[in-house]
Amino acid sequence: MTRQLELVSESKLQATRFAPIVKRSEDAGFILAAVLVPDEIDLQGDVISAEEIERAAYDYMEASQRGGYMHKQVLQDVVLVESTILRAETMINGVPLAKGTWLVGFRVYNEELRELIKDGTITGLSIGGWSSRKTDKEPS
Amino acid sequence: MSRFTRSSKRQLTGLTIEEISFVDQPAVPKAKFLIAKRKEEEPSMEAIEKRTAMNGYTSSATGATTAAHIHEYACYLNRETGQIEGYVYGIGDHTHRITPESLARGETEESDGHTHELMTVKAARLLLAAGQNIAAAKATVPHIITLDMLKAGLDQVQATVAALDKRIPVPPMPEGPALTADEEAALNTIRARLEGAARS
């Protein structure tokens, strides 16, 4: 019998996901990004359902609403001012966004961060959190 | 929903979002989740065929000539050379190799002016350096893997491959009664025809 090669002792996965900024004000005092898109298969074959996005979004709004910088630092001077689950396909700045997409908008009061957004250094948002994975069975 | 989509997707569930960060660029290509912890099952036949023995993620680049980023990496046993080899992927403009020497250091070889530490090995080393034993370390850091564990896993793959490569001995044909002169002549005729066919 072969020995099991075990790398972890729990099924939770650490997850981050990049979402490009789809809209921002000229002074970069406000940015909008589609942080989660339902049923979009990523490069590892993972997807997240619209129902799961909605639940995770509500939980985040209730329990956290935190904004950060590079997943290393919590920022006190960015404020979540918009959290929208799209109820129909929507076009923003020429970017088609699917029904069920979670959009978030932040007001940015950090001058240094505004400059980084304006000069193109900061290009998106990234959710940081935890998840589990369930593999779908091949249909018979 | 298409058959392809249903058969290939893996559903993420129980997502808990702790924070949403402003970031400079995707650490990996757009829409790709970073999996820092994962459970590797006993090496399957498919995995052995792919020669992938383990994988994980490197740390973010530090002191890099390019922006901070990470790679997914995989170590495997090269069946031709018998060597442990590795590679990283996930970044389009450069790549890193993992050699036995770099693996022993717990990092990739240099590329694009920087190296990456292999997260799981690094975690193990830090904890061991702090005086914690493996059991305690596993309890506190779920994604721990040590060099010894890695080597043991690869040894297991190598042993499995060796077993698969063993030839089943073919028993010798039993001796029959001697051929008569006519049978010998007929057999020679057949051999001559076969040799002639092979030459043509």
Interface residues (C-beta under 8 A of the other chain):
Chain A: T2 R3 Q4 L5 E6 L7 V8 S9 E10 S11 K12 L13 Q14 A15 T16 R17 F18 P20 V35 V37 E40 I41 D42 L43 Q44 G45 D46 V47 I48 S49 E52 I53 R55 A56 A57 D59 Y60 S64 R66 G67 G68 Y69 M70 H71 K72 V74 L75 V78 L80 V104 F106 V108 L113 L116 I117 T121 I122 T123 G124 L125 S126 I127 G128 G129 W130 S131 S132 R133 K134 T135 D136 E138 P139
Chain B: R3 T5 R6 S7 S8 K9 R10 Q11 L12 T13 G14 L15 T16 I17 E18 E19 I20 S21 F22 V23 D24 Q25 P26 A27 V28 P29 K30 A31 K32 F33 L34 I35 A36 K37 R38 K39 E40 E41 E42 P43 A53 M54 G56 A68 T120 K138 A139 P142 H143 I144 I145 M149 A152 G153 Q156 T160
